Amino acid sequence: MSVPATVDPAHRVPERPVRPRMVGRDDGLVLVGSAASGMSLVWVVYERLLPLSGPVGFWLLSYVAFLAIYRSVVRSTHGALAARDRVMAVVVTSGALGLAAPLTLIILFVFSKGIGALVKPAFFTQTLAKVGPLSPEDQGGAQHAIVGTLEQLGLTVAVSAPLGVATAVFLNEVGGRLARPVRTIVDAMSGVPSIVAGLFVYSLLIRTLGWSFSGFAASLALAMLMLPSVTRTTEEVLRLVPGGLRESALALGAPEWRATLQVVLPTVRAGVVTAVILGMARAVGETAPLIMTSFNSSVMNWNPFSGPQSSLPIYVYRLVGNSDPGQVRRAWAGALALIVLVLGLFTMARWVGGAPQRRERRRQRRQAPAPAPASAAAAPASTSAAAAPAPTVDLTRTDHPGGPQ
């Protein structure tokens, strides 16, 4: 009785997954041809046959004609389902490119205006204390504004991060009668204009209590803007914690506060850090609250609790309207530095948020079985089957239970 040859699962060639949206060279040519056909058709009708003109209408009609032609071509070659799928893919991709285009243009424009002054060492090592209309461009910088921004941002995080995380824990873990009004207040604070936060701090602390303009007053105004962002993001992260973790901790006899501190929060540590970083990116570029709280200063002020203190948004706001071309170039350099800071914070948030997934992938790679040697994989299955044939049973014998009785 012959035994069919079997293939070891470790030596089996993995199957390639099928991608429904995989686009080949012919599909790319169809896409380009449909776009060219749509533009040509609209140019003939829009510019020659009809008394119309204008770039906005031309591009809008060209896009509609492109979608119609592309759908017809794909429908005739791949069917109606593929046509709907690819048209929607084109629409979604176009929307993503439309959102990314303004941001890219802004970054490129600010980069072209400010890179000349930003690369000079004086921008990071000098202040505007001794800069006048006749000063050369290599004299004066934004050292005082950079220091002020970092100090104010640090104080803002020190105030808003603990309050935001504690509020999110209360809303998600504790609840009760106060949860609804607290959530309503947080939602209302999310829509408060930044200048209102500055006016509140100015009216309460500076005008009423007699505080002076300072970086700490500015950080309190920024904390009012950062607090709802941290609270809402942290609350959403806490909702992702499986209920089984809480139940297991409580079943082991841990009180609720210890289960929250030692089980729930460590589980979402990366998400909480991401929420704080996103809140920092939200607050670092605000200008209106700083005008009425920290005011402005052209000299270095290392003490954020006493005296006016400059920052990068105020630095840009004060210099961009100056009649001196050198000061305007310094303002563009400050704007570029601010953009780099914000993009760096967003990049850090993405990196921290993806840390658990990276750790899980590394763990899976470590636990994956080692690949078989090439010589063993090349050996035919028939050889292994012949070397170890399967046992056969003679059913004609009567001295074993399987034979006829």
C-alpha positions in Angstrom: 0.0 0.0 0.0 1.6 3.2 -1.2 1.8 6.2 1.1 1.3 9.7 -0.5 4.2 12.0 -0.2 3.8 14.8 2.3 5.5 18.2 2.6 6.9 19.4 5.9 5.0 22.6 6.8 8.3 24.3 7.7 9.5 23.7 4.1 6.2 24.8 2.4 6.5 27.9 0.2 4.3 30.7 1.7 1.5 31.9 -0.4 1.5 35.5 -1.6 -1.5 37.5 -0.4 -3.8 38.9 -3.0 -4.2 42.6 -3.0 -7.4 43.8 -4.5 -6.1 47.3 -5.0 -2.8 46.3 -6.6 -2.1 48.6 -9.5 0.2 47.5 -12.3 1.9 49.3 -15.2 -1.2 49.1 -17.4 -3.4 50.5 -14.7 -1.1 53.4 -14.3 -1.2 54.1 -18.0 -5.0 54.0 -17.9 -4.9 56.5 -15.0 -2.6 58.9 -16.8 -4.5 58.5 -20.1 -7.8 59.2 -18.4 -6.5 62.4 -16.8 -5.1 63.6 -20.1 -8.3 62.8 -21.9 -10.4 64.6 -19.3 -8.2 67.7 -19.5 -8.3 67.7 -23.3 -12.1 67.3 -23.4 -12.7 70.1 -20.9 -10.2 72.4 -22.7 -12.1 72.0 -26.0 -15.6 72.5 -24.4 -14.7 75.0 -21.7 -12.2 77.2 -23.6 -13.3 76.9 -27.2 -17.0 76.0 -27.5 -18.4 77.8 -24.4 -17.9 81.5 -23.5 -16.2 80.5 -20.2 -12.7 80.8 -18.8 -10.8 80.7 -15.6 -8.4 78.2 -14.0 -10.7 77.2 -11.1 -13.6 76.0 -13.3 -11.2 74.4 -15.7 -9.5 72.2 -13.1 -12.8 71.3 -11.4 -14.4 70.2 -14.6 -11.2 68.4 -15.7 -11.3 66.4 -12.4 -15.0 65.4 -12.9 -14.3 64.4 -16.5 -11.3 62.4 -15.5 -13.3 60.5 -12.9 -16.0 59.7 -15.5 -13.6 58.6 -18.2 -11.5 56.5 -15.7 -14.6 54.8 -14.4 -15.8 53.9 -17.9 -12.4 52.5 -18.9 -12.0 50.4 -15.7 -15.6 49.2 -15.9 -15.1 47.9 -19.5 -11.9 46.0 -18.6 -12.3 44.9 -14.9 -16.0 45.2 -14.2 -18.3 47.4 -12.2 -17.0 46.4 -8.7 -13.4 47.2 -9.6 -14.5 50.5 -11.2 -16.2 51.7 -8.0 -13.3 50.6 -5.9 -10.7 52.4 -8.0 -12.7 55.5 -8.4 -13.2 55.8 -4.7 -9.5 55.1 -4.2 -8.7 58.0 -6.6 -11.1 60.3 -4.7 -9.6 59.5 -1.3 -6.1 59.9 -2.6 -7.0 63.2 -4.1 -8.4 64.4 -0.8 -5.3 63.4 1.0 -3.1 65.2 -1.5 -5.3 68.2 -1.3 -4.9 68.4 2.4 -1.1 67.9 2.3 -0.5 70.4 -0.5 -1.2 73.6 1.5 1.0 72.4 4.4 3.8 71.5 2.1 3.6 74.9 0.3 3.6 76.7 3.7 6.7 74.8 4.9 8.5 75.3 1.6 7.7 79.0 1.5 8.8 79.6 5.1 11.9 77.5 4.5 12.9 79.6 1.5 12.4 82.8 3.5 14.0 81.9 6.8 16.8 79.4 6.1 19.3 82.1 5.3 19.1 83.7 8.8 18.5 80.4 10.6 21.8 78.8 9.6 23.8 81.7 11.1 25.3 81.0 14.5 24.2 84.4 15.8 20.6 83.4 15.6 21.1 80.9 18.5 23.8 82.7 20.4 22.7 86.4 20.5 19.7 88.5 21.4 18.2 91.7 20.1 19.6 93.8 22.9 22.1 95.7 20.8 20.5 95.4 17.4 19.5 98.6 15.6 18.5 99.7 12.1 22.1 99.9 10.9 23.2 96.6 12.5 24.5 93.9 10.1 22.4 90.7 9.5 25.0 88.5 11.3 24.4 90.5 14.5 21.4 89.7 16.7 19.4 86.5 17.0 16.6 84.8 18.9 18.4 83.2 21.9 16.2 85.0 24.4 13.0 83.9 22.5 14.1 80.3 22.3 14.9 80.2 26.0 11.6 81.8 26.8 9.7 79.4 24.7 11.3 76.3 26.3 10.8 77.7 29.9 7.2 78.6 29.2 6.5 75.3 27.6 8.1 73.4 30.5 5.9 75.2 33.0 2.8 74.7 30.9 3.5 70.9 30.8 4.1 70.9 34.6 0.7 72.5 35.2 -1.5 70.9 32.6 -0.2 67.4 32.3 -0.9 66.2 35.9 -4.3 68.0 35.9 -5.2 66.6 32.4 -4.3 63.0 33.3 -6.0 63.2 36.7 -9.2 64.6 35.1 -9.2 61.8 32.4 -8.7 59.1 35.1 -11.7 60.6 37.1 -13.9 60.7 34.0 -13.1 57.2 32.9 -12.3 55.3 36.0 -14.3 57.0 38.8 -17.3 58.7 37.2 -20.2 59.6 39.4 -22.5 62.6 39.5 -19.7 65.0 38.7 -18.5 63.2 35.6 -21.1 64.8 33.3 -20.5 68.5 34.3 -16.8 68.0 34.3 -16.9 66.5 30.8 -19.1 69.4 29.7 -16.5 71.9 31.1 -13.7 70.1 29.3 -15.6 70.2 26.0 -16.4 73.9 26.4 -12.7 74.6 27.2 -11.7 72.9 23.9 -13.5 75.6 22.0 -12.3 78.6 24.0 -10.4 81.1 21.7 -6.8 81.5 22.8 -7.1 85.2 23.2 -9.9 84.6 25.8 -7.5 82.6 27.9 -4.9 85.4 27.7 -7.6 88.0 28.7 -8.6 85.8 31.7 -5.1 85.6 33.0 -4.4 89.2 32.4 -7.6 90.4 34.1 -7.3 88.0 37.1 -3.6 87.9 37.8 -2.1 91.0 36.3 -4.9 93.6 36.7 -6.6 92.3 39.9 -3.8 90.6 41.9 -1.0 92.9 40.7 1.2 90.3 39.1 3.8 91.5 36.6 4.1 90.4 33.0 6.0 87.1 33.2 6.6 83.8 31.5 4.7 82.0 34.3 1.6 84.0 33.6 2.0 83.1 29.9 2.3 79.4 30.9 -0.9 79.5 32.9 -2.7 80.9 29.8 -1.2 78.2 27.7 -2.1 75.5 30.2 -5.8 76.5 29.8 -5.5 75.7 26.2 -3.4 72.5 26.7 -5.5 71.0 29.5 -8.6 70.0 27.4 -6.5 68.4 24.7 -4.6 66.3 27.2 -7.8 65.3 29.0 -9.7 64.2 25.9 -6.8 62.3 24.4 -6.0 60.5 27.6 -9.6 59.6 28.2 -9.8 58.0 24.8 -6.7 56.1 25.5 -8.0 54.8 28.8 -11.1 53.5 27.2 -9.0 51.1 25.2 -7.8 49.3 28.3 -9.5 45.8 28.4 -11.9 45.5 31.3 -10.3 42.1 32.2 -7.1 43.9 33.4 -9.1 45.9 35.9 -11.2 42.9 37.0 -8.1 40.8 37.5 -6.4 43.4 39.7 -9.6 43.8 41.8 -10.0 40.0 42.0 -6.5 39.8 43.5 -7.5 42.1 46.3 -6.0 45.4 45.0 -8.0 48.5 45.8 -9.3 50.5 43.0 -6.7 53.3 43.3 -3.9 50.8 43.2 -5.4 49.0 40.2 -5.5 52.3 38.4 -2.0 53.4 39.3 -0.2 50.1 38.9 -2.3 48.3 36.1 -4.3 50.7 34.0 -1.9 53.7 33.7 1.2 51.6 33.0 -0.7 49.8 30.2 -1.4 53.1 28.4 1.9 54.8 29.3 2.7 55.4 25.6 -0.7 56.8 24.9 -0.5 59.3 27.8 2.9 60.5 26.8 1.6 61.0 23.2 -1.4 63.0 24.6 1.0 65.3 26.5 3.2 65.8 23.4 0.3 66.6 21.2 -0.9 69.1 23.8 2.6 70.7 23.8 2.4 71.0 20.0 -1.1 72.7 20.4 0.2 75.3 22.9 3.7 76.1 21.6 2.6 78.1 18.6 0.0 80.3 20.3 0.6 84.1 20.1 -2.5 85.9 21.4 -2.3 84.8 25.0 1.4 85.7 25.2 0.8 89.3 24.1 -1.2 90.1 27.3 0.7 87.9 29.7 4.5 87.7 29.0 4.5 90.9 26.9 7.9 91.2 25.1 11.6 91.7 25.8 14.6 92.1 23.6 17.0 91.0 26.3 17.6 87.7 28.0 15.4 86.9 31.0 16.3 83.6 32.6 13.6 84.0 35.3 10.1 83.1 34.0 8.6 84.3 37.3 9.7 87.9 37.1 9.6 90.5 34.4 8.5 90.3 30.7 9.9 87.4 28.7 10.0 86.9 25.0 9.1 83.7 23.1 9.3 82.6 19.5 5.7 83.5 18.6 6.1 87.0 20.1 9.5 87.3 18.4 8.0 86.6 15.0 4.9 88.8 15.7 7.1 91.8 16.7 9.6 91.6 13.8 7.5 90.6 10.8 6.0 94.1 10.5 9.3 95.9 10.9 10.6 98.2 8.2 14.1 96.8 8.5 14.7 94.0 6.0 17.1 92.3 8.4 14.5 92.2 11.1 12.0 90.7 8.7 14.5 88.0 7.8 15.0 87.2 11.4 11.2 86.9 11.8 11.1 84.4 9.0 13.9 82.5 10.7 11.9 82.4 13.9 8.9 81.1 12.1 10.9 78.4 10.5 12.4 77.4 13.9 8.8 77.3 15.3 7.7 75.0 12.5 10.6 72.7 13.1 9.8 72.6 16.8 6.1 71.7 16.1 7.0 69.1 13.5 9.5 67.6 15.9 6.8 67.3 18.6 4.4 65.6 16.2 7.2 63.2 15.0 8.0 62.4 18.6 4.3 61.8 19.4 4.1 59.3 16.4 7.3 57.6 17.5 6.1 57.2 21.2 2.6 56.2 20.1 4.0 53.4 17.9 6.4 52.0 20.6 4.1 49.3 21.8 3.5 48.0 18.3 7.3 47.9 17.6 7.9 46.0 20.9 5.2 43.5 19.9 6.7 43.0 16.5 10.2 42.4 18.0 8.7 39.9 20.4 7.0 38.0 17.6 10.2 37.9 15.6 12.1 36.5 18.6 9.5 33.9 19.2 9.2 32.9 15.5 10.8 29.5 14.7 14.2 29.5 13.0 14.1 28.8 9.3 15.2 25.4 8.1 18.6 25.0 6.5 18.7 25.3 2.7 19.9 21.7 2.2 17.0 20.3 4.2 14.6 22.5 2.4 15.9 21.4 -1.0 15.5 17.7 -0.2 12.6 16.1 -2.1 9.7 14.9 0.0 9.7 11.5 -1.7 13.2 10.8 -0.3 12.1 11.4 3.2 9.1 9.3 2.7 11.2 6.4 1.3 13.7 6.6 4.1 10.9 6.2 6.7 8.0 4.2 5.2 4.8 4.1 7.0 4.0 0.8 8.7 1.5 -1.5 6.9 -1.0 -4.0 8.4 -1.8 -7.4 6.8 -5.5 -7.7 7.1 -5.4 -11.4 6.1 -3.8 -12.5 9.4 -5.9 -13.6 12.3 -3.4 -13.2 15.1 -4.2 -9.5 15.7 -7.3 -7.6 16.5 -7.6 -6.0 13.1 -7.8 -9.4 11.2 -11.0 -11.2 10.3 -12.5 -13.3 13.0 
